[in-house]
Amino acid sequence: MIVSVIGGTGPQGLGIAERLAIAGLGVIVGSRKEEKALDIVAKAKEEFADYDLNMTGMANEDAAKAGDVLIITVPLAAQKPTLEGIKEFCNDKIVMDATVPLETAIGGKPFRFVDLMEGSAAERTASILKGTGAKVICAFCNISNSHLANIPEEIDCDCLIAGDDKESKEIAAEIIDKIPGVKTIDCGILEKARIIEKITPLLIGLNIKYKSHYGGLRITGIPALDKE
């Protein structure tokens, strides 16, 4: 299985790509410019030479075409143009979206949420990709970039996901759970992304308040989860 991280040269995307490649998956890092992706991947391979990473860099369009599963890691302002650029390559694929509607998209503060007409960024992605058969899943929204970059330390945080297709969520969970310390929690239908995405600015605000970079959350007290 090849996982393509679209917009993967930023802190979040690169952290996800490195974590999954270290876990043994084939990973493609996508960027608007292929040269940037290749440069970022070369540096990652040098930094983590002990892991023999199966990573390569491509332009976003080529990465989307080559990937079996796509992970969207772009700012809100870049979400629509990025998706429109890769839409033709999303047919029947699992598309995990980590986009969060933060006020920074309009020059505001990172701990404030922007309400979207579609209800959430993930639902916006589903709307843009309508007709392609893509299975959109909200994922990775509540794991901080600092956690992702803190390799090889385990990540003390659950990953909340939401989506309308059960089988796709199970596959997504198998991928996400390869990251040490992370436990994927299926929160239900895609509409639940409206709640999941709002946790991000809360965590950002807590990190600012308590001068940390590693604020996260665990879901506890649910017997069914404890048995897994």
FIVO-388088 format. One record per residue (C-alpha): x, y, z; residue in one letter. Coordinates in steps of 0.05 Angstrom, whole numbers. Each point is the difference from the previous one (the first is absolute). Example, Ala and Ser with C-alpha at 12.3 -4.5 7.8 and 13.67 -1.06 7.14 Angstrom:
2
rec x:246; y:-90; z:156; r:A
rec x:27; y:69; z:-13; r:S
This chain:
228
rec x:0; y:0; z:0; r:M
rec x:25; y:69; z:-19; r:I
rec x:-21; y:59; z:42; r:V
rec x:5; y:69; z:-32; r:S
rec x:3; y:60; z:45; r:V
rec x:-26; y:59; z:-41; r:I
rec x:32; y:65; z:22; r:G
rec x:50; y:-43; z:38; r:G
rec x:57; y:49; z:4; r:T
rec x:-29; y:39; z:58; r:G
rec x:11; y:-19; z:73; r:P
rec x:-63; y:-41; z:7; r:Q
rec x:4; y:-36; z:-67; r:G
rec x:74; y:-15; z:7; r:L
rec x:-9; y:-26; z:71; r:G
rec x:-55; y:-47; z:-23; r:I
rec x:41; y:-22; z:-60; r:A
rec x:62; y:-14; z:42; r:E
rec x:-39; y:-37; z:54; r:R
rec x:-35; y:-45; z:-51; r:L
rec x:64; y:-13; z:-39; r:A
rec x:37; y:-19; z:64; r:I
rec x:-58; y:-48; z:14; r:A
rec x:16; y:-35; z:-66; r:G
rec x:-51; y:30; z:-49; r:L
rec x:17; y:25; z:-69; r:G
rec x:-11; y:76; z:3; r:V
rec x:-2; y:54; z:-52; r:I
rec x:9; y:72; z:22; r:V
rec x:-39; y:47; z:-45; r:G
rec x:12; y:74; z:-12; r:S
rec x:-22; y:54; z:-48; r:R
rec x:71; y:-4; z:-27; r:K
rec x:33; y:-68; z:-11; r:E
rec x:69; y:30; z:13; r:E
rec x:-20; y:21; z:71; r:K
rec x:-28; y:-69; z:15; r:A
rec x:63; y:-34; z:-25; r:L
rec x:43; y:46; z:42; r:D
rec x:-41; y:-12; z:63; r:I
rec x:1; y:-75; z:-9; r:V
rec x:76; y:0; z:-11; r:A
rec x:9; y:37; z:66; r:K
rec x:-47; y:-47; z:36; r:A
rec x:37; y:-61; z:-25; r:K
rec x:66; y:30; z:22; r:E
rec x:-28; y:17; z:69; r:E
rec x:-31; y:-68; z:10; r:F
rec x:51; y:-42; z:-38; r:A
rec x:-5; y:-56; z:52; r:D
rec x:-71; y:-14; z:-21; r:Y
rec x:10; y:-10; z:-75; r:D
rec x:-63; y:40; z:-16; r:L
rec x:-42; y:-20; z:-60; r:N
rec x:-16; y:72; z:-19; r:M
rec x:0; y:39; z:-64; r:T
rec x:-21; y:70; z:-20; r:G
rec x:-47; y:21; z:-56; r:M
rec x:-45; y:57; z:-22; r:A
rec x:-68; y:-5; z:34; r:N
rec x:-34; y:-23; z:-63; r:E
rec x:49; y:-57; z:-12; r:D
rec x:-2; y:-19; z:73; r:A
rec x:-76; y:-4; z:-1; r:A
rec x:2; y:-43; z:-63; r:K
rec x:52; y:-48; z:28; r:A
rec x:-28; y:-7; z:71; r:G
rec x:-50; y:-53; z:23; r:D
rec x:-20; y:42; z:60; r:V
rec x:5; y:76; z:2; r:L
rec x:11; y:45; z:61; r:I
rec x:-15; y:74; z:-9; r:I
rec x:44; y:45; z:43; r:T
rec x:-9; y:71; z:-26; r:V
rec x:-24; y:65; z:32; r:P
rec x:-73; y:18; z:-9; r:L
rec x:17; y:53; z:-52; r:A
rec x:34; y:-53; z:-44; r:A
rec x:-52; y:-54; z:10; r:Q
rec x:-46; y:14; z:-58; r:K
rec x:53; y:14; z:-54; r:P
rec x:40; y:-60; z:23; r:T
rec x:-60; y:-47; z:-3; r:L
rec x:-22; y:27; z:-68; r:E
rec x:70; y:-13; z:-26; r:G
rec x:-1; y:-74; z:21; r:I
rec x:-74; y:-15; z:-6; r:K
rec x:7; y:-43; z:-63; r:E
rec x:47; y:-46; z:38; r:F
rec x:-44; y:-11; z:61; r:C
rec x:-48; y:-49; z:-31; r:N
rec x:-23; y:-52; z:51; r:D
rec x:60; y:15; z:45; r:K
rec x:2; y:11; z:75; r:I
rec x:14; y:74; z:12; r:V
rec x:19; y:18; z:71; r:M
rec x:-7; y:75; z:12; r:D
rec x:39; y:35; z:56; r:A
rec x:-23; y:70; z:-19; r:T
rec x:-26; y:43; z:58; r:V
rec x:-37; y:66; z:-11; r:P
rec x:42; y:45; z:43; r:L
rec x:-6; y:76; z:2; r:E
rec x:72; y:5; z:-24; r:T
rec x:-29; y:-11; z:-70; r:A
rec x:-27; y:71; z:4; r:I
rec x:56; y:31; z:40; r:G
rec x:-29; y:-17; z:68; r:G
rec x:23; y:-41; z:60; r:K
rec x:17; y:-74; z:-2; r:P
rec x:-45; y:-18; z:59; r:F
rec x:-63; y:26; z:-34; r:R
rec x:-44; y:-42; z:-46; r:F
rec x:-31; y:23; z:-65; r:V
rec x:-70; y:-27; z:-15; r:D
rec x:-6; y:-27; z:-71; r:L
rec x:-64; y:-4; z:-41; r:M
rec x:10; y:-75; z:-9; r:E
rec x:6; y:-10; z:76; r:G
rec x:72; y:-23; z:2; r:S
rec x:62; y:-2; z:-43; r:A
rec x:-8; y:-75; z:-10; r:A
rec x:-71; y:9; z:-25; r:E
rec x:26; y:55; z:-46; r:R
rec x:49; y:-51; z:-28; r:T
rec x:-56; y:-50; z:-11; r:A
rec x:-40; y:54; z:-36; r:S
rec x:58; y:17; z:-46; r:I
rec x:14; y:-73; z:-15; r:L
rec x:-73; y:-18; z:-10; r:K
rec x:-10; y:-47; z:-58; r:G
rec x:70; y:-31; z:4; r:T
rec x:-19; y:-55; z:47; r:G
rec x:54; y:24; z:49; r:A
rec x:-10; y:-23; z:72; r:K
rec x:14; y:62; z:42; r:V
rec x:23; y:-7; z:72; r:I
rec x:16; y:55; z:50; r:C
rec x:66; y:-21; z:32; r:A
rec x:63; y:26; z:34; r:F
rec x:-33; y:66; z:21; r:C
rec x:15; y:-7; z:74; r:N
rec x:73; y:-24; z:-3; r:I
rec x:50; y:57; z:7; r:S
rec x:56; y:12; z:-50; r:N
rec x:49; y:-2; z:59; r:S
rec x:-24; y:-70; z:19; r:H
rec x:9; y:-23; z:-72; r:L
rec x:69; y:29; z:-5; r:A
rec x:24; y:-28; z:67; r:N
rec x:29; y:-63; z:-31; r:I
rec x:11; y:-54; z:26; r:P
rec x:-42; y:17; z:62; r:E
rec x:-69; y:-31; z:3; r:E
rec x:-59; y:47; z:-9; r:I
rec x:-43; y:5; z:62; r:D
rec x:-65; y:17; z:-36; r:C
rec x:-60; y:-34; z:-31; r:D
rec x:-18; y:15; z:-72; r:C
rec x:-74; y:16; z:-9; r:L
rec x:-29; y:-17; z:-68; r:I
rec x:-68; y:6; z:-33; r:A
rec x:-27; y:-24; z:-66; r:G
rec x:-60; y:-32; z:-33; r:D
rec x:32; y:-64; z:-25; r:D
rec x:15; y:-52; z:53; r:K
rec x:50; y:-42; z:-40; r:E
rec x:40; y:62; z:-20; r:S
rec x:4; y:22; z:72; r:K
rec x:26; y:-68; z:20; r:E
rec x:55; y:5; z:-53; r:I
rec x:16; y:71; z:22; r:A
rec x:5; y:-23; z:73; r:A
rec x:48; y:-56; z:-20; r:E
rec x:45; y:53; z:-31; r:I
rec x:-4; y:50; z:56; r:I
rec x:10; y:-51; z:55; r:D
rec x:68; y:-17; z:-30; r:K
rec x:25; y:64; z:33; r:I
rec x:26; y:-20; z:69; r:P
rec x:-44; y:23; z:57; r:G
rec x:-58; y:21; z:-43; r:V
rec x:-68; y:-33; z:7; r:K
rec x:-53; y:16; z:-52; r:T
rec x:-71; y:14; z:26; r:I
rec x:-57; y:-5; z:-50; r:D
rec x:-48; y:56; z:20; r:C
rec x:-54; y:-16; z:-52; r:G
rec x:-26; y:31; z:-63; r:I
rec x:37; y:56; z:-38; r:L
rec x:-45; y:53; z:32; r:E
rec x:37; y:-14; z:65; r:K
rec x:59; y:36; z:-32; r:A
rec x:-35; y:65; z:21; r:R
rec x:17; y:-19; z:72; r:I
rec x:68; y:-32; z:-11; r:I
rec x:27; y:60; z:-38; r:E
rec x:-20; y:47; z:55; r:K
rec x:44; y:-38; z:49; r:I
rec x:62; y:25; z:-36; r:T
rec x:-6; y:74; z:18; r:P
rec x:-16; y:-21; z:71; r:L
rec x:65; y:-40; z:4; r:L
rec x:39; y:57; z:-32; r:I
rec x:-28; y:47; z:52; r:G
rec x:19; y:-48; z:56; r:L
rec x:71; y:-7; z:-27; r:N
rec x:7; y:75; z:-2; r:I
rec x:-29; y:9; z:70; r:K
rec x:44; y:-53; z:31; r:Y
rec x:61; y:12; z:-43; r:K
rec x:1; y:-69; z:-30; r:S
rec x:3; y:-31; z:-70; r:H
rec x:-26; y:-69; z:17; r:Y
rec x:-71; y:10; z:24; r:G
rec x:-45; y:-57; z:-23; r:G
rec x:-58; y:-42; z:23; r:L
rec x:-19; y:-71; z:18; r:R
rec x:-69; y:-30; z:-2; r:I
rec x:-11; y:-41; z:63; r:T
rec x:-54; y:-38; z:37; r:G
rec x:-29; y:-36; z:-62; r:I
rec x:4; y:-75; z:11; r:P
rec x:-4; y:-17; z:-74; r:A
rec x:63; y:41; z:-13; r:L
rec x:38; y:-31; z:58; r:D
rec x:-12; y:-70; z:-28; r:K
rec x:32; y:16; z:-67; r:E
